[in-house]
Amino acid sequence: MPMEAKAPRLEAYLQRVESKSVISMRRSTWDAFQASSSSLAVIDISHTPLGGVAEQSSVVAAVAERFSPSDGRISIYRHDQNDQPTPINVDHYQVRLNLAQTPTWRNGRGGFNRLQQQHAVVP
């Protein structure tokens, strides 16, 4: 697996601004999912920064969907025997493909111009 880009100062800033934890992923990884606004894309998360979820639990499915040129979502469905009678849990991760288009950045609180090289996945 290729090394993921690290931008610790940007990630720390986004965590503070969004008040959520941040996971970075290469744009090429997201593009390989071929998510669109018209259909869900079934994806393999094992070789992504979200792969730890698959290692720690029994993943039933993972899907990606794109809502707009700047926003998407990854949903991970996992089995948890302790949650009977509904043992399937779902975790949703917001995908920010173009941070300059998010409201936090449009109103002047952001200042990075080269953000389209990678995006943040925000759970």
C-alpha positions as CSV (number, residue, x, y, z in Angstrom):
1,M,0.0,0.0,0.0
2,P,1.4,3.4,-0.9
3,M,2.1,5.8,2.0
4,E,-0.7,8.1,2.8
5,A,0.1,11.8,2.8
6,K,0.4,13.4,6.2
7,A,-0.5,16.9,7.0
8,P,-0.6,17.0,10.8
9,R,-1.1,20.7,11.2
10,L,-4.0,20.7,8.7
11,E,-5.6,17.7,10.3
12,A,-5.3,19.4,13.8
13,Y,-6.8,22.6,12.4
14,L,-9.7,20.7,10.8
15,Q,-10.4,18.8,14.0
16,R,-10.6,22.1,15.9
17,V,-12.7,23.8,13.3
18,E,-15.1,20.9,12.5
19,S,-15.1,19.6,16.1
20,K,-14.7,16.1,14.8
21,S,-11.8,13.7,14.3
22,V,-10.2,13.7,10.9
23,I,-8.7,10.9,8.8
24,S,-6.8,11.9,5.6
25,M,-7.0,9.8,2.4
26,R,-5.4,10.4,-1.0
27,R,-7.7,11.7,-3.7
28,S,-6.7,8.8,-5.9
29,T,-8.0,6.4,-3.3
30,W,-11.4,8.1,-3.2
31,D,-11.5,8.4,-7.0
32,A,-10.9,4.6,-7.3
33,F,-14.2,4.0,-5.4
34,Q,-16.0,5.5,-8.4
35,A,-18.7,6.9,-6.1
36,S,-21.4,8.9,-7.8
37,S,-24.6,10.8,-7.0
38,S,-26.7,8.3,-8.8
39,S,-25.5,5.0,-7.2
40,L,-23.7,3.6,-4.2
41,A,-20.3,2.1,-4.8
42,V,-19.4,-1.1,-2.8
43,I,-15.8,-0.6,-1.7
44,D,-13.0,-2.4,0.0
45,I,-11.7,-0.4,2.9
46,S,-9.0,-2.8,4.0
47,H,-6.2,-0.8,2.2
48,T,-7.4,2.6,3.2
49,P,-6.9,4.7,6.3
50,L,-10.3,3.3,7.4
51,G,-8.9,-0.3,7.3
52,G,-8.6,-0.3,11.0
53,V,-12.3,-0.6,11.3
54,A,-12.2,-3.8,9.3
55,E,-9.4,-5.2,11.5
56,Q,-11.2,-4.4,14.7
57,S,-14.7,-5.7,13.8
58,S,-16.6,-7.8,11.4
59,V,-17.3,-5.6,8.4
60,V,-20.4,-6.7,6.5
61,A,-20.2,-4.0,3.8
62,A,-18.7,-0.6,3.0
63,V,-20.2,1.8,0.5
64,A,-19.2,5.2,-0.9
65,E,-21.5,7.8,-2.3
66,R,-21.0,11.2,-3.7
67,F,-23.5,14.0,-3.1
68,S,-21.8,16.9,-4.9
69,P,-18.4,17.8,-6.4
70,S,-17.2,18.7,-2.9
71,D,-19.0,16.2,-0.6
72,G,-19.5,12.5,-0.2
73,R,-19.9,9.8,2.4
74,I,-18.4,6.4,3.3
75,S,-20.7,4.1,5.3
76,I,-19.3,1.0,7.0
77,Y,-21.8,-1.7,8.1
78,R,-20.4,-4.0,10.8
79,H,-21.7,-6.9,12.8
80,D,-21.7,-6.6,16.6
81,Q,-23.1,-9.7,18.3
82,N,-23.5,-7.6,21.5
83,D,-26.1,-5.4,19.9
84,Q,-29.0,-7.9,19.7
85,P,-31.7,-7.8,18.4
86,T,-30.2,-5.5,15.8
87,P,-26.6,-6.7,15.5
88,I,-25.7,-4.6,12.4
89,N,-24.2,-1.2,13.2
90,V,-23.4,1.5,10.6
91,D,-20.8,4.2,10.9
92,H,-20.9,7.2,8.5
93,Y,-17.9,9.2,7.5
94,Q,-18.4,12.6,5.8
95,V,-16.0,13.1,2.9
96,R,-14.8,16.6,2.1
97,L,-13.4,16.6,-1.4
98,N,-12.9,20.3,-1.7
99,L,-12.4,22.1,1.6
100,A,-12.6,25.4,-0.1
101,Q,-16.3,24.7,-0.9
102,T,-17.3,23.9,2.7
103,P,-19.1,26.6,4.7
104,T,-16.3,26.8,7.3
105,W,-13.8,27.6,4.6
106,R,-16.0,29.8,2.4
107,N,-16.6,32.3,5.2
108,G,-12.9,33.1,5.5
109,R,-11.9,30.9,8.5
110,G,-9.8,28.7,6.2
111,G,-6.7,29.7,4.3
112,F,-5.2,26.8,2.4
113,N,-5.2,27.0,-1.4
114,R,-3.8,23.5,-2.3
115,L,-6.4,21.4,-0.6
116,Q,-7.7,19.5,-3.6
117,Q,-4.7,17.2,-3.6
118,Q,-6.2,15.3,-0.7
119,H,-9.4,15.3,1.2
120,A,-10.5,14.8,4.7
121,V,-12.8,12.0,5.8
122,V,-14.7,13.3,8.8
123,P,-16.6,10.8,11.0
